[in-house]
Amino acid sequence: MMRHTVTVRFAQALLEAALQLGVEVPAEMRQALTSGPRVPMAEQDAFWSLFCAARPEPLAGLRLGLSLQAGHLDIVGLLLLSCETLGDALEVLAEYAPIVGDQARFEVVRAANEVTLRYWPEFQACRNERVEATLGCVVNLARWMTSRGFQPRELLFAHHPSAEAEAYAALLCCPVRFGADVNGVVMDASELARPLIHAGGDVHAHLRALADDMLASLRQGSLSAKVEQVIRAHPRWGKERIAETLGISGRHLNRKLGAESVSFKALRETVLFGMAREALHGRQPTSAISAQLGFSDENAFSRAFSRWSGQTPAQYARGVSL
């Protein structure tokens, strides 16, 4: 079973913020949260349970998230700071967030005139408070990296508020909507081109190489990593054939992936989406991409790609060529 973890720098940042808010944290928990390089997610769950019990007032999680800085996100924070534009930073966050904590993921979804950074948490302990902390951190960092220029349209929370929505909006300085279908940050599409204050150039490439190594090391040995490799090699194969290659049944594959908080369908679509983007960057025709990835025809591929990205393959390809 995959053991979910968070980077020790992130765990330390949360601990320090909680201490500054007057939360008493036992010595044993402090030790567990500062022993690295990674902290088991169970320890993080215990910390959040303690924090929410000690600070039961509304908005405590949001305030904690707003106190976080880029440096608290370890190499991911440095990588974000070295991006050229906010759009680049969002893609980096979606790709490398598992380095910070591997039991949640981000997804960038584009529509005609807006973009949503969706957040998909898999943890359960103090879920609402942690979601509020995460999205508060994202908005705060985006503003800081753009010299306060970034302005989201609204924040989306799938849960119900623990205080008046106006109190959230006052802290976040933007509209907030609860009971949404997803958690996320909605922004104008034009925000993607907003330049960042610490564009990195060669430093960015170096940091990305280091992050790639860390991400690969984090996933090494997990079943999801092995399944991803098989999908990349044989994108037309279905679940049963992939499971057979790995020496297990399709039902067993589902159970083992579920233990890693991954579904086969979501994993396969993530891999195919990545391969499709790579092919479009390489100027391959959609007919060839469709056949390579195992779709019945170009229309089926176009529908899937639109669902994944909010754009048709042609629209995405035009954006690549600009």
C-alpha positions as CSV (number, residue, x, y, z in Angstrom):
1,M,0.0,0.0,0.0
2,M,1.3,3.5,-0.9
3,R,2.2,5.5,2.2
4,H,1.0,9.1,1.7
5,T,3.3,11.8,2.9
6,V,4.0,15.6,2.9
7,T,7.3,17.3,2.7
8,V,8.8,18.2,6.1
9,R,9.2,21.9,5.2
10,F,5.4,22.2,4.6
11,A,4.6,20.3,7.9
12,Q,7.0,22.6,9.7
13,A,5.4,25.7,8.3
14,L,2.0,24.6,9.5
15,L,3.4,23.8,12.9
16,E,5.0,27.2,13.2
17,A,1.8,29.0,12.1
18,A,-0.2,27.0,14.6
19,L,2.2,27.8,17.4
20,Q,2.0,31.5,16.5
21,L,-1.8,31.3,16.8
22,G,-1.4,30.0,20.4
23,V,-2.1,26.3,19.7
24,E,-0.3,24.0,22.2
25,V,1.3,21.1,20.3
26,P,2.7,18.1,22.3
27,A,6.4,17.5,22.0
28,E,5.8,14.1,20.5
29,M,3.8,15.7,17.7
30,R,6.4,18.4,17.1
31,Q,9.0,15.8,16.7
32,A,6.9,13.8,14.3
33,L,6.2,16.9,12.2
34,T,9.9,18.0,12.0
35,S,11.6,14.6,11.2
36,G,12.3,14.3,7.5
37,P,12.6,14.4,4.7
38,R,8.9,13.5,4.5
39,V,6.2,13.3,7.2
40,P,3.5,10.5,7.1
41,M,0.0,11.8,6.2
42,A,-1.3,10.2,9.3
43,E,0.8,12.7,11.3
44,Q,-0.5,15.5,9.3
45,D,-4.1,14.3,9.9
46,A,-3.4,14.2,13.6
47,F,-2.0,17.8,13.5
48,W,-5.0,19.1,11.7
49,S,-7.4,17.4,14.2
50,L,-5.5,19.0,17.1
51,F,-5.5,22.4,15.4
52,C,-9.2,22.3,14.6
53,A,-10.1,21.2,18.1
54,A,-7.8,23.9,19.6
55,R,-9.0,26.7,17.2
56,P,-12.7,25.8,16.6
57,E,-13.6,29.4,15.5
58,P,-14.7,29.8,11.8
59,L,-12.0,30.8,9.3
60,A,-9.1,29.4,11.4
61,G,-8.0,27.1,8.6
62,L,-8.3,29.9,6.0
63,R,-6.2,32.2,8.2
64,L,-3.6,29.5,8.5
65,G,-3.4,29.1,4.8
66,L,-3.1,32.8,4.2
67,S,0.0,32.8,6.4
68,L,1.9,30.4,4.2
69,Q,4.6,31.6,1.8
70,A,6.3,30.2,-1.3
71,G,9.3,29.0,0.6
72,H,7.1,26.8,2.7
73,L,6.3,24.7,-0.4
74,D,9.9,23.5,-0.7
75,I,11.2,23.1,-4.2
76,V,7.7,23.5,-5.6
77,G,7.6,27.1,-4.2
78,L,11.0,27.9,-5.8
79,L,9.8,26.5,-9.1
80,L,6.6,28.6,-9.0
81,L,8.6,31.7,-8.3
82,S,10.9,31.0,-11.3
83,C,8.0,30.8,-13.8
84,E,7.6,33.5,-16.5
85,T,3.8,33.8,-16.3
86,L,0.9,32.9,-14.0
87,G,-0.3,30.4,-16.5
88,D,3.1,28.6,-16.4
89,A,2.9,28.6,-12.6
90,L,-0.5,27.0,-12.6
91,E,0.7,24.2,-14.9
92,V,3.7,23.7,-12.6
93,L,1.5,23.5,-9.5
94,A,-0.8,21.0,-11.2
95,E,2.2,18.8,-12.1
96,Y,4.4,19.0,-9.0
97,A,2.0,19.6,-6.1
98,P,2.3,15.9,-5.1
99,I,5.9,16.8,-3.9
100,V,4.3,19.0,-1.2
101,G,1.6,16.5,-0.3
102,D,0.6,13.4,-2.4
103,Q,-3.0,13.0,-1.2
104,A,-4.5,15.8,-3.3
105,R,-4.1,17.2,-6.8
106,F,-4.7,20.3,-8.8
107,E,-6.1,20.5,-12.3
108,V,-6.2,23.5,-14.7
109,V,-9.4,23.5,-16.7
110,R,-9.8,26.1,-19.5
111,A,-13.1,27.4,-20.9
112,A,-13.8,30.1,-23.5
113,N,-13.0,33.1,-21.4
114,E,-12.1,31.7,-18.0
115,V,-9.8,29.2,-16.3
116,T,-10.5,27.2,-13.2
117,L,-7.7,25.8,-11.0
118,R,-9.5,22.8,-9.5
119,Y,-8.4,21.2,-6.3
120,W,-9.2,17.5,-5.6
121,P,-8.4,16.4,-2.0
122,E,-8.4,12.8,-1.0
123,F,-7.9,13.2,2.7
124,Q,-10.8,13.3,5.1
125,A,-9.6,14.7,8.5
126,C,-10.6,18.3,8.8
127,R,-11.3,18.3,5.1
128,N,-13.1,21.7,4.9
129,E,-10.5,23.6,6.9
130,R,-7.7,22.1,4.8
131,V,-9.4,22.9,1.5
132,E,-9.9,26.5,2.7
133,A,-6.3,26.7,3.8
134,T,-5.0,25.4,0.5
135,L,-7.1,27.7,-1.8
136,G,-6.3,30.7,0.5
137,C,-2.6,29.9,0.1
138,V,-2.9,29.7,-3.7
139,V,-4.7,33.0,-4.0
140,N,-2.3,34.8,-1.6
141,L,0.7,33.4,-3.5
142,A,-0.7,34.3,-6.9
143,R,-1.2,37.9,-5.7
144,W,2.3,38.1,-4.2
145,M,3.9,36.7,-7.3
146,T,2.1,39.2,-9.6
147,S,2.8,42.3,-7.4
148,R,-0.8,42.2,-6.2
149,G,-2.1,42.2,-9.8
150,F,-3.9,38.9,-9.8
151,Q,-7.6,39.1,-9.1
152,P,-9.7,35.9,-9.2
153,R,-13.3,36.0,-10.3
154,E,-14.4,33.8,-7.4
155,L,-13.4,31.0,-5.1
156,L,-15.4,27.8,-5.2
157,F,-15.9,25.5,-2.2
158,A,-17.8,22.2,-2.4
159,H,-18.7,22.4,1.3
160,H,-20.9,24.7,3.3
161,P,-19.5,27.8,5.1
162,S,-18.7,27.8,8.8
163,A,-19.3,31.6,8.9
164,E,-21.0,34.2,6.7
165,A,-19.8,34.2,3.1
166,E,-19.0,37.9,3.5
167,A,-16.4,37.1,6.2
168,Y,-14.6,34.8,3.7
169,A,-14.8,37.4,0.9
170,A,-13.4,40.0,3.2
171,L,-10.4,37.9,4.0
172,L,-9.8,36.7,0.5
173,C,-10.7,40.0,-1.2
174,C,-12.8,38.3,-3.8
175,P,-16.3,36.7,-4.2
176,V,-16.7,33.2,-2.6
177,R,-19.3,30.6,-3.6
178,F,-20.1,27.5,-1.4
179,G,-21.9,24.3,-2.3
180,A,-20.2,24.3,-5.7
181,D,-19.5,21.1,-7.7
182,V,-15.8,21.4,-7.2
183,N,-13.2,23.3,-5.1
184,G,-11.2,25.8,-7.1
185,V,-10.1,29.3,-8.1
186,V,-11.9,30.8,-11.1
187,M,-10.1,33.5,-13.1
188,D,-10.3,35.4,-16.4
189,A,-8.3,33.6,-19.1
190,S,-6.3,36.8,-19.6
191,E,-4.8,36.2,-16.1
192,L,-2.7,33.4,-17.5
193,A,-0.5,35.8,-19.4
194,R,0.2,37.9,-16.3
195,P,4.0,38.1,-15.8
196,L,5.6,37.1,-12.5
197,I,8.1,39.1,-10.5
198,H,10.8,36.5,-10.3
199,A,11.0,34.8,-13.7
200,G,13.9,32.3,-13.6
201,G,15.1,31.3,-17.1
202,D,17.9,28.8,-16.7
203,V,17.2,28.6,-13.0
204,H,13.7,27.4,-13.8
205,A,15.0,24.6,-16.0
206,H,17.4,23.4,-13.3
207,L,14.7,23.5,-10.6
208,R,12.3,21.6,-12.9
209,A,14.9,18.9,-13.4
210,L,15.3,18.5,-9.7
211,A,11.6,18.5,-9.2
212,D,11.2,15.7,-11.9
213,D,13.7,13.6,-9.9
214,M,11.9,14.2,-6.7
215,L,8.5,13.4,-8.2
216,A,9.9,10.2,-9.8
217,S,11.5,9.1,-6.5
218,L,8.2,9.8,-4.6
219,R,6.2,7.6,-7.0
220,Q,8.8,4.9,-7.4
221,G,7.5,1.5,-6.5
222,S,3.8,2.5,-6.4
223,L,1.3,0.6,-8.5
224,S,0.0,3.8,-10.1
225,A,3.5,4.5,-11.4
226,K,3.7,1.0,-12.9
227,V,0.2,1.4,-14.5
228,E,1.2,4.7,-15.9
229,Q,4.2,3.2,-17.6
230,V,2.1,0.5,-19.2
231,I,-0.5,3.0,-20.4
232,R,2.3,5.1,-21.9
233,A,3.7,2.1,-23.7
234,H,0.2,0.8,-24.7
235,P,-2.3,3.6,-24.7
236,R,-4.9,1.6,-26.5
237,W,-5.0,-1.2,-23.9
238,G,-7.9,-1.4,-21.4
239,K,-7.9,-2.1,-17.7
240,E,-8.1,-5.9,-17.9
241,R,-5.2,-6.3,-20.3
242,I,-3.1,-3.9,-18.3
243,A,-3.9,-5.8,-15.1
244,E,-3.0,-9.1,-16.8
245,T,0.4,-7.6,-17.7
246,L,0.9,-6.8,-14.1
247,G,-0.1,-10.3,-13.0
248,I,-3.3,-9.3,-11.2
249,S,-7.0,-9.2,-12.0
250,G,-8.9,-6.1,-13.0
251,R,-10.8,-6.1,-9.7
252,H,-7.6,-6.4,-7.7
253,L,-6.1,-3.6,-9.8
254,N,-9.0,-1.3,-8.8
255,R,-8.6,-2.2,-5.1
256,K,-4.9,-1.6,-5.1
257,L,-5.1,1.7,-6.9
258,G,-7.9,2.7,-4.6
259,A,-5.5,2.2,-1.7
260,E,-3.3,4.8,-3.3
261,S,-6.3,7.2,-3.7
262,V,-6.2,6.7,-7.5
263,S,-8.8,5.4,-9.9
264,F,-7.8,3.6,-13.1
265,K,-10.1,5.8,-15.2
266,A,-8.7,9.0,-13.8
267,L,-5.1,7.8,-14.1
268,R,-5.6,6.6,-17.7
269,E,-7.2,9.9,-18.7
270,T,-4.4,11.9,-17.0
271,V,-1.8,9.9,-19.0
272,L,-3.7,10.2,-22.3
273,F,-4.2,13.9,-21.7
274,G,-0.5,14.4,-21.2
275,M,0.4,12.3,-24.3
276,A,-2.2,14.3,-26.3
277,R,-0.6,17.6,-25.3
278,E,2.8,16.3,-26.1
279,A,1.6,15.2,-29.6
280,L,-0.1,18.6,-30.2
281,H,3.1,20.4,-29.2
282,G,4.9,18.2,-31.8
283,R,2.4,19.4,-34.4
284,Q,1.0,15.9,-35.0
285,P,-2.4,15.8,-36.8
286,T,-5.4,15.0,-34.6
287,S,-6.2,11.9,-36.8
288,A,-2.9,10.4,-35.9
289,I,-3.2,11.3,-32.2
290,S,-6.7,9.8,-32.0
291,A,-5.6,6.5,-33.5
292,Q,-2.5,6.4,-31.3
293,L,-4.4,6.9,-28.1
294,G,-7.1,4.3,-29.0
295,F,-10.1,6.6,-29.7
296,S,-12.7,5.3,-32.1
297,D,-12.5,8.5,-34.3
298,E,-11.4,12.1,-34.2
299,N,-14.7,13.3,-32.8
300,A,-14.4,11.0,-29.8
301,F,-10.8,12.3,-29.2
302,S,-12.0,15.9,-29.6
303,R,-14.8,15.4,-27.1
304,A,-12.4,13.9,-24.5
305,F,-9.8,16.5,-25.0
306,S,-12.4,19.3,-24.6
307,R,-13.6,17.7,-21.4
308,W,-10.0,17.5,-20.1
309,S,-8.8,21.0,-21.0
310,G,-11.9,23.1,-21.9
311,Q,-10.5,23.5,-25.4
312,T,-10.7,21.6,-28.6
313,P,-7.5,20.1,-29.9
314,A,-7.5,22.7,-32.7
315,Q,-7.8,25.5,-30.2
316,Y,-5.1,24.1,-28.0
317,A,-2.8,23.7,-31.0
318,R,-3.4,27.3,-32.1
319,G,-2.4,28.4,-28.6
320,V,0.8,26.4,-28.8
321,S,1.8,28.0,-32.1
322,L,1.4,31.6,-30.8
